[in-house]
Amino acid sequence: MAKILLVEPAFKNKYPPLALMKISTYHKMLGDNVYFCKGKNAELRMDKWDRIYISTLFTFHWNITVDTICYYKSSVDKISDIYCGGVMATVLSDELEKEHKVTVIKGLLDKPGVLGEDSYIVDTMSPDYSILDVSKNKHLDYTYSVCDSYIAYATRGCVRNCPFCAVPEIEPCFSPYIDIKKQVDYIKDNFGEKKNLLLLDNNVLASSNFDKIIEDIKLLGYEKGATYKTTKNGKTNSSQKYVDFNQGIDARLLTREKCRKLAEIAIRPLRIAFDHADDETIKLYKEKAELAAECGIEHLSNYILFNFDDTPEDLYNRLEINVLLNENFKEAGYKARIWSFPMKYTPIKGEHSKDRKFIGKEWNRKYLRAIQCILNATHGVVGPKKEFFYVAYGKDIDEFLKILAMPEDYIINRKFYKTYGLTDEWNEAFSRLDDDSSTLDFIMNGDLRKIKSRTNCVLKFYV
């Protein structure tokens, strides 16, 4: 009987470590004792473990992940007894193995014998939800926001090969159908009923079994309008269930027939990818968003990738397209609304893959920081209200670029600085920089935290 420790580094995330949950099922099946924690735990570190699994997520979590590995080094007999898997471990496997001597599991646990000399395929096992129960796990003080969801896959992999995506490396083979009914039934029988259905498929529309997947979802009780009933103190309450294909929908594969099928289930939201800003992509995206609204899908969302091969103007245009689509939906009598989530691109390999300092060729340091300031104020979301968008991002591209150039505090506390006339003072000083390219370049690309002098007519605003 082995002692197994499962660790997820202490980065913030709302989705629980599904692979660790499946590894827990595997080791408990072998009769092992399994413990789980988030980040560093002094009590668990003092113990000796036969094996420690540390999950990884994004490559820019390199430092916190390596710090976690180093923290638990003394808790195993040899460093190779620490196993690392997941996105970062797969993409940066050579560096992780070479620099830290851990055992790296690349890709999926989709073959027998990956974790031991047995015939079990860990990836097909059901996740162990019990390790997430903070009421029973004294080593866990972190709550994942989607714990009340059945987390499953209806497909695996993707037929695309997008240069900014790690899926082709982690899930290189596309599997068009996985029975979600078995996954949900096991979770329900062993860990109780869950409210929502979270599907982590990377490109479900590419499946030749798409219609069957939709029927499976409906048979599980997630048809459009489905409700979840709870009883407390003798009173029954109802709330809407939802289905979330979290990784998004490929607009190139969204036909009218498939859209009608999606409208039959309690999908919330429908995420339509909007990663590029070329004319063809914009035309396609608008067409598919309008199709979804016409088919009766009410909640739409997408991640707007920026800092890749786009410009700041491209980002503004795509965000405004969603705002204007919302206006069109309202005028047409559709209930559909779109929420956008700008997402900064970070390369998965090469320089800056281990941090978030990458600057796209059309961007600069100041603009990226400014976008983050706006997103902090709006909690990361661009909502459907036109008036709110034009206040936060500007009434046109010129005003948008002017906002991005503002001192950070002027962006975050815009109303205060405008009320006391300070924004006008900055604007007047900034507008005189046309002939001072060195100062302008420093504002856009320099480290503004190093400004000490208040004598410069413009730089004094950034102190």
Buried (B, 14 or more C-beta within 10 A) or exposed (E): EEBBBBBBBBBEBEBBBBBBBBBBBBBBEBEBEBBBBBBBBEEBBEEEBBBBBBBBBBBBBBEBBBEBBEBBBEBBEEBEBBBBBBBBBBBBBEBBBEEBBBBBBBBBBBEEEBBBEEEBBBBBBBBBBBBBEEEEBEBBEBEBEBBEBBBBBBBBBBBBEBEEBBBBBBBEEBBBBBEBEEBBBBBEEEBEBBBBBBBBBBBBBBBEBBEBBBBBBBEBBBBBEBEBEEEEEEEEEEEEBBBBBBBBBBBBBBEEEBBBBBBBBBBBBBBBBBBBBEEEBBEBBBEBBBBBBBBBBBBBBBBBBBBBBBBBBBBBBBBBBBBEBBEBBBEEEBEBBBBBEBBBBBBBEEEBBBEBEBEBEBBBBBBBEBBBBBBEEBEEEBBBBBEEBBEBBBEEBEEBBBBBBBBBBBBBBBEEBEEEEBBEBBBEBBEEBEEBEEBBEBBBEBEBEEBEEEEBBBBBBBE
